[in-house]
């Protein structure tokens, strides 16, 4: 498995989804991320208010 570059659906910046992260997500049954870390954290903060 190799690193994958994904475009964030919120800020349109590219981020790297590493091979290690891909294995972890697959192991947990998670789907591929659509937001970069900064946008995921911002969304989490908005949801926790």
PDBQT receptor file of N, H, CA, C and O in Angstrom, charges set to zero:
ATOM      1  N   UNK A   1       0.854  -1.179   0.000  1.00  0.00    +0.000 N 
ATOM      2  CA  UNK A   1       0.000   0.000   0.000  1.00  0.00    +0.000 C 
ATOM      3  C   UNK A   1       0.896   1.237   0.000  1.00  0.00    +0.000 C 
ATOM      4  O   UNK A   1       1.928   1.265   0.671  1.00  0.00    +0.000 OA
ATOM      5  N   UNK A   2       0.498   2.247  -0.748  1.00  0.00    +0.000 N 
ATOM      6  H   UNK A   2      -0.340   2.224  -1.293  1.00  0.00    +0.000 HD
ATOM      7  CA  UNK A   2       1.315   3.459  -0.777  1.00  0.00    +0.000 C 
ATOM      8  C   UNK A   2       0.487   4.668  -0.351  1.00  0.00    +0.000 C 
ATOM      9  O   UNK A   2      -0.744   4.628  -0.351  1.00  0.00    +0.000 OA
ATOM     10  N   UNK A   3       1.188   5.745   0.011  1.00  0.00    +0.000 N 
ATOM     11  H   UNK A   3       2.188   5.778   0.011  1.00  0.00    +0.000 HD
ATOM     12  CA  UNK A   3       0.512   6.970   0.437  1.00  0.00    +0.000 C 
ATOM     13  C   UNK A   3      -0.406   7.471  -0.669  1.00  0.00    +0.000 C 
ATOM     14  O   UNK A   3      -0.130   7.292  -1.855  1.00  0.00    +0.000 OA
ATOM     15  N   UNK A   4      -1.497   8.099  -0.261  1.00  0.00    +0.000 N 
ATOM     16  H   UNK A   4      -1.720   8.244   0.703  1.00  0.00    +0.000 HD
ATOM     17  CA  UNK A   4      -2.490   8.593  -1.207  1.00  0.00    +0.000 C 
ATOM     18  C   UNK A   4      -2.726  10.077  -0.920  1.00  0.00    +0.000 C 
ATOM     19  O   UNK A   4      -2.839  10.472   0.240  1.00  0.00    +0.000 OA
ATOM     20  N   UNK A   5      -2.799  10.896  -1.964  1.00  0.00    +0.000 N 
ATOM     21  H   UNK A   5      -2.706  10.575  -2.906  1.00  0.00    +0.000 HD
ATOM     22  CA  UNK A   5      -3.088  12.312  -1.796  1.00  0.00    +0.000 C 
ATOM     23  C   UNK A   5      -4.578  12.527  -2.013  1.00  0.00    +0.000 C 
ATOM     24  O   UNK A   5      -5.142  12.103  -3.022  1.00  0.00    +0.000 OA
ATOM     25  N   UNK A   6      -5.209  13.196  -1.044  1.00  0.00    +0.000 N 
ATOM     26  H   UNK A   6      -4.751  13.541  -0.225  1.00  0.00    +0.000 HD
ATOM     27  CA  UNK A   6      -6.648  13.443  -1.088  1.00  0.00    +0.000 C 
ATOM     28  C   UNK A   6      -6.879  14.945  -1.007  1.00  0.00    +0.000 C 
ATOM     29  O   UNK A   6      -6.128  15.647  -0.329  1.00  0.00    +0.000 OA
ATOM     30  N   UNK A   7      -7.909  15.452  -1.688  1.00  0.00    +0.000 N 
ATOM     31  H   UNK A   7      -8.520  14.882  -2.238  1.00  0.00    +0.000 HD
ATOM     32  CA  UNK A   7      -8.268  16.866  -1.620  1.00  0.00    +0.000 C 
ATOM     33  C   UNK A   7      -9.373  17.022  -0.580  1.00  0.00    +0.000 C 
ATOM     34  O   UNK A   7     -10.408  16.360  -0.659  1.00  0.00    +0.000 OA
ATOM     35  N   UNK A   8      -9.149  17.897   0.389  1.00  0.00    +0.000 N 
ATOM     36  H   UNK A   8      -8.308  18.435   0.453  1.00  0.00    +0.000 HD
ATOM     37  CA  UNK A   8     -10.108  18.145   1.468  1.00  0.00    +0.000 C 
ATOM     38  C   UNK A   8     -11.387  18.749   0.904  1.00  0.00    +0.000 C 
ATOM     39  O   UNK A   8     -11.340  19.676   0.095  1.00  0.00    +0.000 OA
ATOM     40  N   UNK A   9     -12.540  18.215   1.338  1.00  0.00    +0.000 N 
ATOM     41  H   UNK A   9     -12.578  17.462   1.995  1.00  0.00    +0.000 HD
ATOM     42  CA  UNK A   9     -13.810  18.696   0.800  1.00  0.00    +0.000 C 
ATOM     43  C   UNK A   9     -14.195  20.062   1.357  1.00  0.00    +0.000 C 
ATOM     44  O   UNK A   9     -15.053  20.733   0.783  1.00  0.00    +0.000 OA
ATOM     45  N   UNK A  10     -13.582  20.493   2.466  1.00  0.00    +0.000 N 
ATOM     46  H   UNK A  10     -12.885  19.948   2.932  1.00  0.00    +0.000 HD
ATOM     47  CA  UNK A  10     -13.900  21.804   3.041  1.00  0.00    +0.000 C 
ATOM     48  C   UNK A  10     -12.985  22.912   2.532  1.00  0.00    +0.000 C 
ATOM     49  O   UNK A  10     -13.464  23.950   2.076  1.00  0.00    +0.000 OA
ATOM     50  N   UNK A  11     -11.657  22.699   2.606  1.00  0.00    +0.000 N 
ATOM     51  H   UNK A  11     -11.267  21.856   2.976  1.00  0.00    +0.000 HD
ATOM     52  CA  UNK A  11     -10.724  23.778   2.255  1.00  0.00    +0.000 C 
ATOM     53  C   UNK A  11     -10.059  23.587   0.895  1.00  0.00    +0.000 C 
ATOM     54  O   UNK A  11      -9.332  24.465   0.430  1.00  0.00    +0.000 OA
ATOM     55  N   UNK A  12     -10.304  22.444   0.258  1.00  0.00    +0.000 N 
ATOM     56  H   UNK A  12     -10.894  21.731   0.636  1.00  0.00    +0.000 HD
ATOM     57  CA  UNK A  12      -9.725  22.122  -1.057  1.00  0.00    +0.000 C 
ATOM     58  C   UNK A  12      -8.209  22.000  -1.076  1.00  0.00    +0.000 C 
ATOM     59  O   UNK A  12      -7.607  21.978  -2.150  1.00  0.00    +0.000 OA
ATOM     60  N   UNK A  13      -7.584  21.919   0.089  1.00  0.00    +0.000 N 
ATOM     61  H   UNK A  13      -8.073  21.936   0.962  1.00  0.00    +0.000 HD
ATOM     62  CA  UNK A  13      -6.139  21.679   0.147  1.00  0.00    +0.000 C 
ATOM     63  C   UNK A  13      -5.893  20.181   0.065  1.00  0.00    +0.000 C 
ATOM     64  O   UNK A  13      -6.722  19.379   0.496  1.00  0.00    +0.000 OA
ATOM     65  N   UNK A  14      -4.747  19.815  -0.492  1.00  0.00    +0.000 N 
ATOM     66  H   UNK A  14      -4.074  20.466  -0.841  1.00  0.00    +0.000 HD
ATOM     67  CA  UNK A  14      -4.390  18.406  -0.562  1.00  0.00    +0.000 C 
ATOM     68  C   UNK A  14      -3.755  17.976   0.756  1.00  0.00    +0.000 C 
ATOM     69  O   UNK A  14      -3.047  18.752   1.398  1.00  0.00    +0.000 OA
ATOM     70  N   UNK A  15      -4.014  16.742   1.147  1.00  0.00    +0.000 N 
ATOM     71  H   UNK A  15      -4.589  16.112   0.626  1.00  0.00    +0.000 HD
ATOM     72  CA  UNK A  15      -3.337  16.167   2.307  1.00  0.00    +0.000 C 
ATOM     73  C   UNK A  15      -3.007  14.722   1.992  1.00  0.00    +0.000 C 
ATOM     74  O   UNK A  15      -3.630  14.103   1.129  1.00  0.00    +0.000 OA
ATOM     75  N   UNK A  16      -2.016  14.190   2.703  1.00  0.00    +0.000 N 
ATOM     76  H   UNK A  16      -1.510  14.693   3.404  1.00  0.00    +0.000 HD
ATOM     77  CA  UNK A  16      -1.542  12.833   2.445  1.00  0.00    +0.000 C 
ATOM     78  C   UNK A  16      -2.212  11.869   3.423  1.00  0.00    +0.000 C 
ATOM     79  O   UNK A  16      -2.184  12.072   4.637  1.00  0.00    +0.000 OA
ATOM     80  N   UNK A  17      -2.809  10.827   2.873  1.00  0.00    +0.000 N 
ATOM     81  H   UNK A  17      -2.832  10.662   1.887  1.00  0.00    +0.000 HD
ATOM     82  CA  UNK A  17      -3.378   9.721   3.643  1.00  0.00    +0.000 C 
ATOM     83  C   UNK A  17      -2.335   8.618   3.571  1.00  0.00    +0.000 C 
ATOM     84  O   UNK A  17      -2.253   7.893   2.579  1.00  0.00    +0.000 OA
ATOM     85  N   UNK A  18      -1.535   8.493   4.631  1.00  0.00    +0.000 N 
ATOM     86  H   UNK A  18      -1.602   9.081   5.437  1.00  0.00    +0.000 HD
ATOM     87  CA  UNK A  18      -0.377   7.590   4.588  1.00  0.00    +0.000 C 
ATOM     88  C   UNK A  18      -0.795   6.120   4.549  1.00  0.00    +0.000 C 
ATOM     89  O   UNK A  18      -1.924   5.769   4.892  1.00  0.00    +0.000 OA
ATOM     90  N   UNK A  19       0.124   5.290   4.132  1.00  0.00    +0.000 N 
ATOM     91  H   UNK A  19       1.041   5.576   3.854  1.00  0.00    +0.000 HD
ATOM     92  CA  UNK A  19      -0.125   3.842   4.078  1.00  0.00    +0.000 C 
ATOM     93  C   UNK A  19      -0.506   3.319   5.460  1.00  0.00    +0.000 C 
ATOM     94  O   UNK A  19      -1.408   2.491   5.590  1.00  0.00    +0.000 OA
ATOM     95  N   UNK A  20       0.188   3.808   6.492  1.00  0.00    +0.000 N 
ATOM     96  H   UNK A  20       0.920   4.480   6.386  1.00  0.00    +0.000 HD
ATOM     97  CA  UNK A  20      -0.116   3.386   7.861  1.00  0.00    +0.000 C 
ATOM     98  C   UNK A  20      -1.524   3.780   8.274  1.00  0.00    +0.000 C 
ATOM     99  O   UNK A  20      -2.239   2.992   8.894  1.00  0.00    +0.000 OA
ATOM    100  N   UNK A  21      -1.925   5.008   7.928  1.00  0.00    +0.000 N 
ATOM    101  H   UNK A  21      -1.344   5.648   7.425  1.00  0.00    +0.000 HD
ATOM    102  CA  UNK A  21      -3.289   5.452   8.238  1.00  0.00    +0.000 C 
ATOM    103  C   UNK A  21      -4.308   4.616   7.473  1.00  0.00    +0.000 C 
ATOM    104  O   UNK A  21      -5.355   4.264   8.015  1.00  0.00    +0.000 OA
ATOM    105  N   UNK A  22      -4.006   4.298   6.218  1.00  0.00    +0.000 N 
ATOM    106  H   UNK A  22      -3.155   4.584   5.778  1.00  0.00    +0.000 HD
ATOM    107  CA  UNK A  22      -4.923   3.486   5.411  1.00  0.00    +0.000 C 
ATOM    108  C   UNK A  22      -5.124   2.112   6.051  1.00  0.00    +0.000 C 
ATOM    109  O   UNK A  22      -6.245   1.605   6.103  1.00  0.00    +0.000 OA
ATOM    110  N   UNK A  23      -4.039   1.514   6.535  1.00  0.00    +0.000 N 
ATOM    111  H   UNK A  23      -3.129   1.925   6.492  1.00  0.00    +0.000 HD
ATOM    112  CA  UNK A  23      -4.144   0.205   7.189  1.00  0.00    +0.000 C 
ATOM    113  C   UNK A  23      -4.991   0.311   8.455  1.00  0.00    +0.000 C 
ATOM    114  O   UNK A  23      -5.839  -0.545   8.707  1.00  0.00    +0.000 OA
ATOM    115  N   UNK A  24      -4.766   1.360   9.254  1.00  0.00    +0.000 N 
ATOM    116  H   UNK A  24      -4.077   2.055   9.050  1.00  0.00    +0.000 HD
ATOM    117  CA  UNK A  24      -5.515   1.560  10.492  1.00  0.00    +0.000 C 
ATOM    118  C   UNK A  24      -7.007   1.730  10.182  1.00  0.00    +0.000 C 
ATOM    119  O   UNK A  24      -7.848   1.101  10.824  1.00  0.00    +0.000 OA
ATOM    120  N   UNK A  25      -7.335   2.578   9.204  1.00  0.00    +0.000 N 
ATOM    121  H   UNK A  25      -6.652   3.089   8.682  1.00  0.00    +0.000 HD
ATOM    122  CA  UNK A  25      -8.740   2.821   8.839  1.00  0.00    +0.000 C 
ATOM    123  C   UNK A  25      -9.391   1.525   8.367  1.00  0.00    +0.000 C 
ATOM    124  O   UNK A  25     -10.527   1.231   8.738  1.00  0.00    +0.000 OA
ATOM    125  N   UNK A  26      -8.673   0.746   7.548  1.00  0.00    +0.000 N 
ATOM    126  H   UNK A  26      -7.750   0.986   7.247  1.00  0.00    +0.000 HD
ATOM    127  CA  UNK A  26      -9.212  -0.520   7.038  1.00  0.00    +0.000 C 
ATOM    128  C   UNK A  26      -9.452  -1.499   8.183  1.00  0.00    +0.000 C 
ATOM    129  O   UNK A  26     -10.472  -2.187   8.222  1.00  0.00    +0.000 OA
ATOM    130  N   UNK A  27      -8.503  -1.552   9.112  1.00  0.00    +0.000 N 
ATOM    131  H   UNK A  27      -7.674  -0.993   9.080  1.00  0.00    +0.000 HD
ATOM    132  CA  UNK A  27      -8.600  -2.452  10.258  1.00  0.00    +0.000 C 
ATOM    133  C   UNK A  27      -9.825  -2.122  11.111  1.00  0.00    +0.000 C 
ATOM    134  O   UNK A  27     -10.500  -3.019  11.615  1.00  0.00    +0.000 OA
ATOM    135  N   UNK A  28     -10.105  -0.824  11.269  1.00  0.00    +0.000 N 
ATOM    136  H   UNK A  28      -9.557  -0.095  10.860  1.00  0.00    +0.000 HD
ATOM    137  CA  UNK A  28     -11.224  -0.378  12.096  1.00  0.00    +0.000 C 
ATOM    138  C   UNK A  28     -12.547  -0.353  11.327  1.00  0.00    +0.000 C 
ATOM    139  O   UNK A  28     -13.613  -0.182  11.919  1.00  0.00    +0.000 OA
ATOM    140  N   UNK A  29     -12.472  -0.524  10.005  1.00  0.00    +0.000 N 
ATOM    141  H   UNK A  29     -11.606  -0.663   9.524  1.00  0.00    +0.000 HD
ATOM    142  CA  UNK A  29     -13.679  -0.489   9.186  1.00  0.00    +0.000 C 
ATOM    143  C   UNK A  29     -14.146   0.921   8.869  1.00  0.00    +0.000 C 
ATOM    144  O   UNK A  29     -15.296   1.125   8.479  1.00  0.00    +0.000 OA
ATOM    145  N   UNK A  30     -13.250   1.906   9.038  1.00  0.00    +0.000 N 
ATOM    146  H   UNK A  30     -12.316   1.741   9.355  1.00  0.00    +0.000 HD
ATOM    147  CA  UNK A  30     -13.589   3.302   8.744  1.00  0.00    +0.000 C 
ATOM    148  C   UNK A  30     -13.500   3.556   7.241  1.00  0.00    +0.000 C 
ATOM    149  O   UNK A  30     -12.742   2.892   6.535  1.00  0.00    +0.000 OA
ATOM    150  N   UNK A  31     -14.281   4.523   6.759  1.00  0.00    +0.000 N 
ATOM    151  H   UNK A  31     -14.897   5.063   7.333  1.00  0.00    +0.000 HD
ATOM    152  CA  UNK A  31     -14.147   4.925   5.358  1.00  0.00    +0.000 C 
ATOM    153  C   UNK A  31     -13.026   5.958   5.249  1.00  0.00    +0.000 C 
ATOM    154  O   UNK A  31     -12.598   6.541   6.246  1.00  0.00    +0.000 OA
ATOM    155  N   UNK A  32     -12.569   6.168   4.034  1.00  0.00    +0.000 N 
ATOM    156  H   UNK A  32     -12.917   5.695   3.225  1.00  0.00    +0.000 HD
ATOM    157  CA  UNK A  32     -11.478   7.099   3.765  1.00  0.00    +0.000 C 
ATOM    158  C   UNK A  32     -11.864   8.520   4.192  1.00  0.00    +0.000 C 
ATOM    159  O   UNK A  32     -13.005   8.933   3.981  1.00  0.00    +0.000 OA
ATOM    160  N   UNK A  33     -10.929   9.277   4.790  1.00  0.00    +0.000 N 
ATOM    161  H   UNK A  33     -10.002   8.942   4.962  1.00  0.00    +0.000 HD
ATOM    162  CA  UNK A  33     -11.264  10.641   5.213  1.00  0.00    +0.000 C 
ATOM    163  C   UNK A  33     -11.536  11.553   4.015  1.00  0.00    +0.000 C 
ATOM    164  O   UNK A  33     -10.951  11.378   2.946  1.00  0.00    +0.000 OA
ATOM    165  N   UNK A  34     -12.426  12.526   4.205  1.00  0.00    +0.000 N 
ATOM    166  H   UNK A  34     -12.901  12.669   5.073  1.00  0.00    +0.000 HD
ATOM    167  CA  UNK A  34     -12.722  13.488   3.142  1.00  0.00    +0.000 C 
ATOM    168  C   UNK A  34     -12.254  14.891   3.536  1.00  0.00    +0.000 C 
ATOM    169  O   UNK A  34     -12.283  15.814   2.721  1.00  0.00    +0.000 OA
ATOM    170  N   UNK A  35     -11.822  15.044   4.798  1.00  0.00    +0.000 N 
ATOM    171  H   UNK A  35     -11.799  14.295   5.460  1.00  0.00    +0.000 HD
ATOM    172  CA  UNK A  35     -11.321  16.334   5.283  1.00  0.00    +0.000 C 
ATOM    173  C   UNK A  35      -9.906  16.174   5.823  1.00  0.00    +0.000 C 
ATOM    174  O   UNK A  35      -9.538  15.113   6.329  1.00  0.00    +0.000 OA
ATOM    175  N   UNK A  36      -9.107  17.252   5.709  1.00  0.00    +0.000 N 
ATOM    176  H   UNK A  36      -9.406  18.113   5.298  1.00  0.00    +0.000 HD
ATOM    177  CA  UNK A  36      -7.766  17.245   6.287  1.00  0.00    +0.000 C 
ATOM    178  C   UNK A  36      -7.878  17.318   7.808  1.00  0.00    +0.000 C 
ATOM    179  O   UNK A  36      -8.957  17.579   8.339  1.00  0.00    +0.000 OA
ATOM    180  N   UNK A  37      -6.787  17.092   8.498  1.00  0.00    +0.000 N 
ATOM    181  H   UNK A  37      -5.910  16.880   8.066  1.00  0.00    +0.000 HD
ATOM    182  CA  UNK A  37      -6.787  17.073   9.966  1.00  0.00    +0.000 C 
ATOM    183  C   UNK A  37      -7.318  18.387  10.539  1.00  0.00    +0.000 C 
ATOM    184  O   UNK A  37      -8.127  18.370  11.466  1.00  0.00    +0.000 OA
ATOM    185  N   UNK A  38      -6.877  19.517  10.005  1.00  0.00    +0.000 N 
ATOM    186  H   UNK A  38      -6.219  19.531   9.251  1.00  0.00    +0.000 HD
ATOM    187  CA  UNK A  38      -7.311  20.817  10.520  1.00  0.00    +0.000 C 
ATOM    188  C   UNK A  38      -8.829  20.988  10.386  1.00  0.00    +0.000 C 
ATOM    189  O   UNK A  38      -9.486  21.470  11.309  1.00  0.00    +0.000 OA
ATOM    190  N   UNK A  39      -9.376  20.593   9.244  1.00  0.00    +0.000 N 
ATOM    191  H   UNK A  39      -8.843  20.201   8.495  1.00  0.00    +0.000 HD
ATOM    192  CA  UNK A  39     -10.821  20.721   9.032  1.00  0.00    +0.000 C 
ATOM    193  C   UNK A  39     -11.602  19.711   9.874  1.00  0.00    +0.000 C 
ATOM    194  O   UNK A  39     -12.693  20.022  10.351  1.00  0.00    +0.000 OA
ATOM    195  N   UNK A  40     -11.055  18.507  10.062  1.00  0.00    +0.000 N 
ATOM    196  H   UNK A  40     -10.169  18.254   9.675  1.00  0.00    +0.000 HD
ATOM    197  CA  UNK A  40     -11.709  17.522  10.947  1.00  0.00    +0.000 C 
ATOM    198  C   UNK A  40     -11.767  18.061  12.371  1.00  0.00    +0.000 C 
ATOM    199  O   UNK A  40     -12.795  17.957  13.040  1.00  0.00    +0.000 OA
ATOM    200  N   UNK A  41     -10.652  18.642  12.833  1.00  0.00    +0.000 N 
ATOM    201  H   UNK A  41      -9.817  18.726  12.290  1.00  0.00    +0.000 HD
ATOM    202  CA  UNK A  41     -10.612  19.194  14.195  1.00  0.00    +0.000 C 
ATOM    203  C   UNK A  41     -11.586  20.362  14.341  1.00  0.00    +0.000 C 
ATOM    204  O   UNK A  41     -12.266  20.480  15.360  1.00  0.00    +0.000 OA
ATOM    205  N   UNK A  42     -11.656  21.223  13.326  1.00  0.00    +0.000 N 
ATOM    206  H   UNK A  42     -11.104  21.127  12.498  1.00  0.00    +0.000 HD
ATOM    207  CA  UNK A  42     -12.582  22.361  13.363  1.00  0.00    +0.000 C 
ATOM    208  C   UNK A  42     -14.025  21.892  13.394  1.00  0.00    +0.000 C 
ATOM    209  O   UNK A  42     -14.848  22.443  14.125  1.00  0.00    +0.000 OA
ATOM    210  N   UNK A  43     -14.330  20.877  12.603  1.00  0.00    +0.000 N 
ATOM    211  H   UNK A  43     -13.661  20.430  12.009  1.00  0.00    +0.000 HD
ATOM    212  CA  UNK A  43     -15.698  20.336  12.585  1.00  0.00    +0.000 C 
ATOM    213  C   UNK A  43     -16.055  19.725  13.934  1.00  0.00    +0.000 C 
ATOM    214  O   UNK A  43     -17.165  19.908  14.434  1.00  0.00    +0.000 OA
ATOM    215  N   UNK A  44     -15.099  18.994  14.524  1.00  0.00    +0.000 N 
ATOM    216  H   UNK A  44     -14.197  18.845  14.118  1.00  0.00    +0.000 HD
ATOM    217  CA  UNK A  44     -15.314  18.403  15.852  1.00  0.00    +0.000 C 
ATOM    218  C   UNK A  44     -15.593  19.481  16.887  1.00  0.00    +0.000 C 
ATOM    219  O   UNK A  44     -16.489  19.337  17.718  1.00  0.00    +0.000 OA
ATOM    220  N   UNK A  45     -14.817  20.571  16.832  1.00  0.00    +0.000 N 
ATOM    221  H   UNK A  45     -14.089  20.688  16.157  1.00  0.00    +0.000 HD
ATOM    222  CA  UNK A  45     -14.976  21.681  17.790  1.00  0.00    +0.000 C 
ATOM    223  C   UNK A  45     -16.363  22.320  17.628  1.00  0.00    +0.000 C 
ATOM    224  O   UNK A  45     -17.022  22.640  18.617  1.00  0.00    +0.000 OA
ATOM    225  N   UNK A  46     -16.797  22.501  16.377  1.00  0.00    +0.000 N 
ATOM    226  H   UNK A  46     -16.262  22.241  15.573  1.00  0.00    +0.000 HD
ATOM    227  CA  UNK A  46     -18.140  23.086  16.141  1.00  0.00    +0.000 C 
ATOM    228  C   UNK A  46     -19.222  22.173  16.689  1.00  0.00    +0.000 C 
ATOM    229  O   UNK A  46     -20.193  22.644  17.280  1.00  0.00    +0.000 OA
ATOM    230  N   UNK A  47     -19.062  20.874  16.498  1.00  0.00    +0.000 N 
ATOM    231  H   UNK A  47     -18.273  20.491  16.017  1.00  0.00    +0.000 HD
ATOM    232  CA  UNK A  47     -20.075  19.916  16.951  1.00  0.00    +0.000 C 
ATOM    233  C   UNK A  47     -20.128  19.787  18.471  1.00  0.00    +0.000 C 
ATOM    234  O   UNK A  47     -21.156  19.400  19.027  1.00  0.00    +0.000 OA
ATOM    235  N   UNK A  48     -19.021  20.112  19.144  1.00  0.00    +0.000 N 
ATOM    236  H   UNK A  48     -18.187  20.427  18.692  1.00  0.00    +0.000 HD
ATOM    237  CA  UNK A  48     -18.978  19.965  20.594  1.00  0.00    +0.000 C 
ATOM    238  C   UNK A  48     -19.444  21.205  21.343  1.00  0.00    +0.000 C 
ATOM    239  O   UNK A  48     -19.414  21.222  22.574  1.00  0.00    +0.000 OA
ATOM    240  N   UNK A  49     -19.871  22.236  20.636  1.00  0.00    +0.000 N 
ATOM    241  H   UNK A  49     -19.895  22.222  19.636  1.00  0.00    +0.000 HD
ATOM    242  CA  UNK A  49     -20.323  23.458  21.303  1.00  0.00    +0.000 C 
ATOM    243  C   UNK A  49     -21.765  23.358  21.726  1.00  0.00    +0.000 C 
ATOM    244  O   UNK A  49     -22.306  24.301  22.303  1.00  0.00    +0.000 OA
TER     245      UNK A  49
